[in-house]
């Protein structure tokens, strides 16, 4: 039983996926903040594309 617990503690499978998830969450947060802060500039850009 102790050996099984040690194996579970030493296994690192799946850790990479959770790290990618955290990085993705950070990127999404930064992009969402940029969109909120630049909302008027983005709106003006797309409004002025068509004459």
Number of C-alpha atoms within 10 A of each C-alpha: 6 7 8 9 9 10 11 11 9 9 9 9 9 8 10 10 10 11 11 11 12 12 12 12 12 12 12 12 12 12 12 12 12 11 13 11 11 11 12 10 11 12 10 10 11 9 10 8 7 6 4
